Amino acid sequence: MDRLDGPPRLILVTDLDCTLVDHDDPENTDLLRFNALWEAHYRHDSLLVYCTGRSMRSYLSLRNKKPLLTPDIAITSVGSQIAYGGGESMVSDDVWVARMGEMWNRDIVVEETSKFPQLEPQPDKSQEQHKVSFFVGREHAVEIMKVLPERLLERGVDVKLVYSNDYAFDVLPKGSGKGGALTYLLEKLESEGKQPSNILVCGDSGNDAELFNVPQAYGVMVSNSHKELLQWHEENAKDNPKIILASERCGAGMIEALQRFNLGPNVSPRDGLDTENFHVEVLDTANEVVQFYLLYEKWRCGEVEKSDKYLQNLKSLSSPLGMFVHPSGVEKPIHEWIDDLVNLHGEGKEKQFRIWLDRVSPSLNSPETWIVKFDKHELSDGKVRSCSTRVLLSCQEEKEKLTWMHIQQSWLDGSCSDDQDKWIF
């Protein structure tokens, strides 16, 4: 929340499973499209919030399986847990934790729910201190929801029940839920004088419905939304112009909403990449680095012609004196590393080679230079290798373009390349 000096231009709040993450797409096409768009055009002045029914442990497990960006805020366990940072080093919101503890006793919840044999406990990774989760069919869920809250209230426990996807039954503290957590965050921003210019909420299932009740938010239900959310829309929001049903599924539907609500750039660099004219707008440093690595990916995948002209164009981005420091510590001119690309053309085609950048952060170093920091992730043969990267960019006013002066990388914890010669940039 403190990363931005002023109010965020946009807060994008998204569910994960079947909204941002399309489990029917093993190549993660639209997720990677969203990643490139967010890092190129939004990361520097907007906030990304994941809002998932998954427990924190389950969410972290998903991060190890899918190319998810690091969010600014992670709302997990159907809104009963809020953490800032969203990556490996997250900070829990203690005020929210205390609020969730009011009139809540997990042991009593477990004891009372055990009296319903139809409730099948979900795995341990899906359980949290303020979330008790089960599997159950809709018919039984409806009956249990009629009697369970009163039984628990008689024992001093005030709960909220959330049923979604025709199988997931969650018992939560009263006041939790995705909508409650988001409202709390917006009130917190308002108290700090950081009210966002716009809010976009994105979802696909019943436990996302609360998000669409936040009055100041735009909302998109992706085209693959569950019938329970579509029914909610029909009954509550079909005439609300701020809530739409996208024509595209998952991440593509989220990008569609950015365009339909006119919330900002809506063409992913993966869709609008010009392989003949590499330079982007002057001073658009985040877009510059995103596009450079997409050009590099296209070369490795053989999606551009193997030509000396292409490599010369890549060289034109950097200074002849520019240096690249490999994560192994090897240092040599950027132009020499580009020459080494000759032997790597097309070698990643069968390996599902993909690159995505995360946490792109540009800062002005001097009137004519910028430092851009980011994490670079490289997927090849099902393995992800990651490094922390710093790029020094220079802008000569008469040239009206950014020039790469220096690139330095270091392996992130637990990551390295099996073949150092194939790790370039």
C-alpha positions as a printed NumPy array, in Angstrom:
array([[  0.   ,   0.   ,   0.   ],
       [  2.983,   2.321,   0.607],
       [  4.694,   1.557,  -2.72 ],
       [  2.93 ,   4.467,  -4.426],
       [  3.451,   8.055,  -3.314],
       [ -0.05 ,   9.109,  -4.306],
       [ -3.454,   7.626,  -5.118],
       [ -3.348,   4.628,  -7.47 ],
       [ -4.581,   5.234, -11.008],
       [ -6.26 ,   1.831, -10.932],
       [ -6.838,  -0.922,  -8.421],
       [ -7.403,  -4.198, -10.251],
       [ -8.921,  -6.856,  -7.987],
       [ -9.092, -10.339,  -9.436],
       [-10.014, -13.836,  -8.432],
       [ -7.425, -16.425,  -9.463],
       [ -8.85 , -19.833, -10.436],
       [-10.807, -19.647, -13.7  ],
       [-10.553, -15.848, -13.738],
       [ -6.931, -14.761, -14.05 ],
       [ -5.722, -18.371, -14.227],
       [ -7.177, -20.52 , -17.007],
       [ -6.605, -24.131, -15.968],
       [ -7.76 , -25.297, -19.412],
       [ -4.83 , -23.5  , -21.066],
       [ -1.545, -25.284, -20.293],
       [  0.404, -22.604, -22.184],
       [ -1.048, -19.803, -20.023],
       [ -1.542, -17.643, -23.114],
       [ -3.891, -15.023, -21.683],
       [ -2.201, -14.968, -18.293],
       [  1.098, -14.086, -19.992],
       [ -0.705, -11.478, -22.114],
       [ -2.049,  -9.891, -18.924],
       [  1.369, -10.034, -17.258],
       [  3.029,  -8.13 , -20.099],
       [  0.257,  -5.517, -20.164],
       [  0.352,  -4.957, -16.413],
       [  4.134,  -4.645, -16.142],
       [  4.446,  -2.411, -19.228],
       [  1.635,   0.031, -18.439],
       [  0.188,  -0.325, -14.934],
       [  2.679,  -1.553, -12.339],
       [  4.291,   1.869, -11.836],
       [  1.145,   3.691, -10.705],
       [ -1.541,   1.074,  -9.971],
       [ -2.223,  -1.709,  -7.485],
       [ -2.758,  -5.378,  -8.274],
       [ -4.873,  -7.299,  -5.749],
       [ -5.439, -11.054,  -5.818],
       [ -8.704, -12.008,  -4.128],
       [ -9.045, -15.775,  -3.895],
       [-10.95 , -18.425,  -2.039],
       [ -7.708, -20.355,  -1.678],
       [ -5.966, -20.462,   1.673],
       [ -2.596, -18.738,   1.883],
       [ -0.776, -22.072,   1.572],
       [ -2.828, -23.074,  -1.429],
       [ -2.262, -19.682,  -3.055],
       [  1.509, -19.975,  -2.602],
       [  1.352, -23.461,  -4.111],
       [ -0.398, -22.036,  -7.18 ],
       [  2.362, -19.421,  -7.541],
       [  4.838, -22.255,  -7.945],
       [  2.78 , -23.794, -10.761],
       [  1.613, -20.786, -12.771],
       [  3.353, -17.615, -14.052],
       [  1.621, -15.295, -11.611],
       [  2.871, -11.767, -11.035],
       [  3.592, -10.606,  -7.506],
       [  0.513,  -8.689,  -6.328],
       [  0.634,  -5.662,  -4.076],
       [ -2.015,  -7.238,  -1.853],
       [ -3.217, -10.827,  -1.477],
       [ -6.703, -11.396,  -0.079],
       [ -6.971, -15.118,   0.612],
       [ -9.298, -17.599,   2.319],
       [-12.446, -15.954,   0.906],
       [-11.548, -12.59 ,   2.401],
       [-10.629, -13.755,   5.903],
       [ -6.915, -13.045,   5.435],
       [ -5.126,  -9.976,   4.004],
       [ -1.397,  -9.787,   3.333],
       [  0.718,  -7.073,   1.763],
       [  3.529,  -7.825,  -0.649],
       [  2.003, -10.964,  -2.119],
       [  5.357, -12.672,  -2.742],
       [  7.669, -14.691,  -0.545],
       [  7.914, -11.987,   2.144],
       [  4.37 , -10.948,   2.981],
       [  3.094,  -8.904,   5.906],
       [ -0.252,  -9.814,   7.416],
       [ -2.769,  -7.089,   8.316],
       [ -2.97 ,  -7.415,  12.102],
       [ -5.989,  -5.123,  12.383],
       [ -7.936,  -7.363,  10.033],
       [ -6.766, -10.468,  11.912],
       [ -8.083,  -8.999,  15.165],
       [-11.386,  -8.137,  13.52 ],
       [-11.737, -11.702,  12.237],
       [-11.18 , -13.018,  15.752],
       [-14.246, -11.257,  17.163],
       [-17.014, -13.753,  18.026],
       [-15.035, -16.55 ,  16.367],
       [-13.88 , -19.86 ,  17.782],
       [-12.51 , -22.381,  15.322],
       [-12.82 , -25.319,  17.694],
       [-16.534, -24.668,  18.171],
       [-17.017, -24.362,  14.396],
       [-15.279, -27.688,  13.835],
       [-17.321, -29.327,  16.59 ],
       [-20.684, -28.12 ,  15.287],
       [-19.97 , -28.829,  11.616],
       [-18.899, -32.384,  12.51 ],
       [-22.552, -33.043,  13.338],
       [-23.361, -32.855,   9.61 ],
       [-22.017, -36.059,   7.984],
       [-22.703, -34.606,   4.521],
       [-19.856, -32.097,   5.035],
       [-16.571, -33.551,   3.772],
       [-13.576, -31.589,   5.108],
       [-11.311, -30.142,   2.44 ],
       [ -7.544, -30.945,   2.613],
       [ -5.431, -29.333,   5.321],
       [ -3.838, -26.923,   2.808],
       [ -7.28 , -25.372,   2.272],
       [ -7.926, -24.744,   5.971],
       [ -6.941, -21.611,   7.903],
       [ -7.424, -20.2  ,  11.395],
       [-10.383, -18.14 ,  10.186],
       [-11.655, -20.463,   7.48 ],
       [-13.129, -23.954,   7.814],
       [-13.837, -25.529,   4.424],
       [-15.816, -28.523,   3.178],
       [-17.066, -30.25 ,   0.052],
       [-20.818, -30.758,  -0.18 ],
       [-23.531, -30.982,  -2.814],
       [-25.903, -28.064,  -3.354],
       [-29.012, -29.721,  -1.898],
       [-27.315, -30.542,   1.397],
       [-25.577, -27.151,   1.466],
       [-28.887, -25.316,   1.271],
       [-30.305, -27.289,   4.208],
       [-27.199, -26.875,   6.365],
       [-27.083, -23.127,   5.727],
       [-30.569, -22.826,   7.195],
       [-29.612, -24.169,  10.623],
       [-25.841, -23.899,  11.153],
       [-25.547, -20.119,  11.765],
       [-28.141, -20.166,  14.56 ],
       [-26.512, -23.161,  16.262],
       [-23.146, -21.408,  16.215],
       [-24.598, -18.088,  17.386],
       [-26.087, -19.86 ,  20.405],
       [-22.522, -20.797,  21.291],
       [-21.19 , -17.263,  20.833],
       [-19.804, -17.684,  17.318],
       [-21.062, -15.374,  14.567],
       [-20.315, -16.716,  11.102],
       [-20.682, -16.119,   7.414],
       [-21.336, -19.069,   5.105],
       [-20.173, -18.992,   1.504],
       [-21.108, -21.662,  -1.023],
       [-19.652, -21.663,  -4.536],
       [-19.018, -23.794,  -7.604],
       [-21.639, -26.316,  -6.477],
       [-19.18 , -27.992,  -4.124],
       [-17.18 , -25.539,  -1.942],
       [-18.668, -24.712,   1.467],
       [-16.753, -22.229,   3.645],
       [-17.457, -21.206,   7.221],
       [-15.94 , -17.785,   7.935],
       [-16.092, -15.081,  10.598],
       [-18.925, -12.599,  10.262],
       [-17.73 ,  -9.55 ,   8.349],
       [-15.256, -11.443,   6.2  ],
       [-15.776, -12.351,   2.556],
       [-14.179, -10.883,  -0.527],
       [-16.415,  -7.812,  -0.513],
       [-15.771,  -7.106,   3.156],
       [-12.007,  -7.354,   2.727],
       [-12.013,  -5.064,  -0.306],
       [-14.226,  -2.5  ,   1.445],
       [-11.8  ,  -2.515,   4.388],
       [ -8.847,  -1.859,   2.074],
       [-10.633,   0.976,   0.286],
       [-11.505,   2.598,   3.611],
       [ -7.873,   2.291,   4.616],
       [ -6.731,   3.987,   1.404],
       [ -9.293,   6.753,   1.867],
       [ -8.036,   7.423,   5.403],
       [ -4.552,   7.858,   3.947],
       [ -5.752,  10.226,   1.223],
       [ -5.101,   7.647,  -1.498],
       [ -8.515,   7.037,  -3.007],
       [ -7.991,   5.299,  -6.369],
       [ -9.103,   6.923,  -9.599],
       [-10.717,   3.652, -10.705],
       [-11.396,   0.147,  -9.41 ],
       [-11.953,  -2.951, -11.537],
       [-13.104,  -6.226,  -9.957],
       [-12.948,  -9.506, -11.873],
       [-14.536, -12.854, -11.035],
       [-16.197, -16.043, -12.207],
       [-17.993, -17.73 ,  -9.296],
       [-20.432, -17.246,  -6.439],
       [-17.897, -16.187,  -3.854],
       [-16.965, -13.269,  -6.142],
       [-20.486, -11.789,  -6.124],
       [-19.705,  -9.571,  -3.132],
       [-16.995,  -7.803,  -5.115],
       [-19.575,  -6.566,  -7.587],
       [-21.541,  -4.958,  -4.743],
       [-18.741,  -2.461,  -4.056],
       [-20.533,   0.637,  -5.403],
       [-17.541,   2.57 ,  -6.784],
       [-16.098,  -0.402,  -8.701],
       [-16.396,  -1.464, -12.303],
       [-16.878,  -5.205, -12.649],
       [-16.287,  -7.914, -15.226],
       [-17.606, -11.456, -15.13 ],
       [-15.481, -13.498, -17.502],
       [-17.314, -15.455, -20.197],
       [-16.628, -18.779, -18.473],
       [-18.367, -17.668, -15.262],
       [-20.314, -20.234, -13.245],
       [-24.104, -20.291, -13.464],
       [-24.455, -19.148,  -9.846],
       [-22.684, -15.862, -10.641],
       [-24.636, -15.437, -13.866],
       [-27.841, -15.936, -11.914],
       [-26.726, -13.357,  -9.36 ],
       [-26.058, -10.934, -12.223],
       [-29.49 , -11.566, -13.721],
       [-31.181, -10.923, -10.378],
       [-29.063,  -8.013,  -9.143],
       [-27.051,  -6.246, -11.821],
       [-28.326,  -6.88 , -15.347],
       [-29.154,  -3.177, -15.781],
       [-25.965,  -1.909, -14.146],
       [-23.689,  -0.469, -16.888],
       [-20.673,  -0.724, -14.588],
       [-20.874,  -4.54 , -14.528],
       [-20.375,  -6.51 , -17.739],
       [-20.249, -10.096, -18.868],
       [-17.157, -10.392, -21.044],
       [-17.206, -12.125, -24.412],
       [-13.753, -13.563, -23.642],
       [-12.753, -16.06 , -20.978],
       [-10.357, -15.595, -18.062],
       [ -7.476, -13.147, -18.569],
       [ -8.677, -12.155, -22.029],
       [-11.987, -11.08 , -20.491],
       [-10.146,  -8.929, -17.957],
       [ -8.221,  -7.186, -20.745],
       [-11.514,  -6.74 , -22.602],
       [-12.941,  -4.94 , -19.557],
       [-10.049,  -2.453, -19.488],
       [-10.995,  -1.503, -23.037],
       [-14.777,  -1.435, -22.568],
       [-14.565,   0.756, -19.453],
       [-11.772,   2.902, -20.93 ],
       [ -9.605,   2.375, -17.844],
       [ -6.232,   2.609, -19.591],
       [ -4.002,   0.767, -22.071],
       [ -5.639,  -2.471, -23.214],
       [ -3.324,  -3.856, -25.9  ],
       [ -0.821,  -6.284, -24.446],
       [  2.742,  -5.954, -25.744],
       [  2.373,  -9.632, -26.668],
       [ -0.347,  -8.613, -29.129],
       [  1.088,  -5.363, -30.454],
       [  4.799,  -6.17 , -30.658],
       [  6.434,  -4.68 , -33.756],
       [  9.437,  -6.868, -34.579],
       [ 10.6  ,  -4.451, -37.276],
       [ 10.492,  -1.231, -35.241],
       [ 11.769,  -1.977, -31.752],
       [ 11.82 ,   1.435, -30.103],
       [  8.864,   2.426, -27.973],
       [  7.861,   5.895, -26.864],
       [ 10.533,   8.076, -25.313],
       [ 10.759,   7.66 , -21.528],
       [  8.412,   4.649, -21.563],
       [ 11.007,   2.637, -19.681],
       [  8.77 ,  -0.164, -18.384],
       [  7.344,  -0.809, -21.841],
       [ 10.862,  -0.748, -23.274],
       [ 12.147,  -3.583, -21.082],
       [  8.984,  -5.667, -21.509],
       [  9.19 ,  -5.402, -25.294],
       [ 12.914,  -6.175, -25.359],
       [ 12.414,  -9.471, -23.557],
       [  9.473, -10.383, -25.773],
       [ 11.696,  -9.811, -28.818],
       [ 14.294, -12.05 , -27.209],
       [ 11.625, -14.721, -26.549],
       [ 10.463, -14.608, -30.182],
       [ 14.027, -15.193, -31.371],
       [ 14.515, -18.156, -29.046],
       [ 11.191, -19.638, -30.208],
       [ 11.938, -19.096, -33.9  ],
       [  8.919, -16.821, -34.291],
       [ 10.972, -14.295, -36.263],
       [ 13.214, -14.873, -39.258],
       [ 16.814, -15.802, -38.506],
       [ 18.557, -12.811, -39.978],
       [ 21.543, -10.634, -39.235],
       [ 19.258,  -7.612, -39.655],
       [ 17.23 ,  -8.691, -36.626],
       [ 20.351,  -8.972, -34.481],
       [ 21.619,  -5.632, -35.749],
       [ 18.307,  -4.076, -34.756],
       [ 18.697,  -5.573, -31.282],
       [ 22.176,  -4.08 , -31.105],
       [ 20.771,  -0.693, -32.063],
       [ 18.956,  -0.68 , -28.715],
       [ 22.2  ,  -0.671, -26.759],
       [ 25.407,   1.305, -26.595],
       [ 28.501,  -0.306, -28.216],
       [ 30.118,   0.21 , -24.795],
       [ 27.177,  -1.32 , -22.923],
       [ 27.999,  -4.243, -20.624],
       [ 25.985,  -7.252, -19.474],
       [ 26.859,  -8.977, -16.204],
       [ 25.644, -12.591, -16.326],
       [ 24.157, -14.063, -13.093],
       [ 27.262, -16.288, -12.931],
       [ 29.42 , -13.161, -12.726],
       [ 30.738, -13.321, -16.303],
       [ 30.876,  -9.832, -17.812],
       [ 31.199,  -8.818, -21.453],
       [ 29.729,  -6.281, -23.914],
       [ 26.015,  -6.484, -24.638],
       [ 26.772,  -6.673, -28.372],
       [ 28.837,  -9.835, -27.854],
       [ 25.953, -11.476, -25.989],
       [ 23.675, -10.57 , -28.886],
       [ 26.126, -12.25 , -31.279],
       [ 25.81 , -15.394, -29.129],
       [ 22.086, -15.503, -29.926],
       [ 22.834, -16.841, -33.422],
       [ 23.092, -20.401, -32.157],
       [ 19.923, -20.158, -30.051],
       [ 17.458, -19.236, -32.794],
       [ 14.396, -21.513, -32.583],
       [ 15.861, -23.813, -29.931],
       [ 13.045, -22.983, -27.498],
       [ 10.203, -23.788, -29.884],
       [  9.643, -27.335, -28.62 ],
       [ 10.443, -26.417, -25.028],
       [  7.501, -24.023, -24.562],
       [ 10.061, -21.297, -23.895],
       [  8.432, -18.242, -22.301],
       [  9.615, -15.148, -20.437],
       [  7.732, -12.855, -18.109],
       [  8.887,  -9.885, -16.069],
       [  7.622,  -9.116, -12.576],
       [  7.742,  -6.04 , -10.321],
       [  9.091,  -3.726, -13.021],
       [ 10.161,  -0.565, -11.193],
       [ 11.715,   2.378, -13.087],
       [ 13.372,   5.272, -11.271],
       [ 15.089,   8.402, -12.53 ],
       [ 18.829,   8.17 , -11.859],
       [ 19.827,  11.5  , -13.42 ],
       [ 18.188,  13.926, -15.885],
       [ 19.14 ,  11.565, -18.727],
       [ 19.301,   8.091, -17.172],
       [ 16.911,   5.615, -15.587],
       [ 17.425,   2.479, -13.558],
       [ 14.791,  -0.204, -14.109],
       [ 14.623,  -3.053, -11.595],
       [ 12.622,  -6.233, -12.131],
       [ 12.576,  -9.985, -11.713],
       [ 12.937, -11.982, -14.91 ],
       [ 11.435, -15.477, -15.087],
       [ 12.273, -17.913, -17.849],
       [ 10.284, -21.107, -18.485],
       [ 11.854, -23.892, -20.542],
       [ 11.081, -27.615, -20.532],
       [  8.762, -27.116, -17.576],
       [ 11.463, -25.536, -15.385],
       [ 11.402, -21.929, -14.226],
       [ 14.666, -20.074, -13.675],
       [ 14.59 , -16.613, -12.175],
       [ 16.944, -13.708, -11.652],
       [ 16.894, -10.193, -10.281],
       [ 17.756,  -7.654, -12.971],
       [ 18.895,  -4.024, -13.056],
       [ 19.042,  -2.127, -16.33 ],
       [ 20.579,   1.314, -16.85 ],
       [ 18.877,   3.208, -19.674],
       [ 20.032,   6.498, -21.154],
       [ 18.031,   9.004, -23.182],
       [ 19.914,  11.326, -25.518],
       [ 17.421,  14.021, -26.423],
       [ 18.681,  14.405, -29.984],
       [ 18.301,  10.652, -30.597],
       [ 14.803,  10.566, -29.102],
       [ 15.221,   7.002, -27.92 ],
       [ 16.284,   4.962, -24.909],
       [ 19.677,   3.263, -25.04 ],
       [ 20.621,   0.237, -22.949],
       [ 23.876,   1.051, -21.154],
       [ 24.233,  -1.715, -18.583],
       [ 22.453,  -4.936, -17.558],
       [ 23.253,  -6.758, -14.336],
       [ 21.609,  -9.95 , -13.111],
       [ 21.827, -12.204, -10.079],
       [ 20.059, -15.499,  -9.445],
       [ 17.062, -15.377,  -7.181],
       [ 17.119, -17.77 ,  -4.225],
       [ 17.005, -21.407,  -5.297],
       [ 17.403, -20.602,  -8.984],
       [ 20.194, -21.146, -11.496],
       [ 20.617, -22.32 , -15.075],
       [ 21.657, -25.87 , -15.918],
       [ 23.273, -24.528, -19.079],
       [ 24.839, -21.114, -18.463],
       [ 25.464, -20.584, -22.194],
       [ 21.711, -20.597, -22.856],
       [ 20.981, -17.931, -20.254],
       [ 21.367, -14.653, -22.108],
       [ 19.865, -11.428, -20.768]])
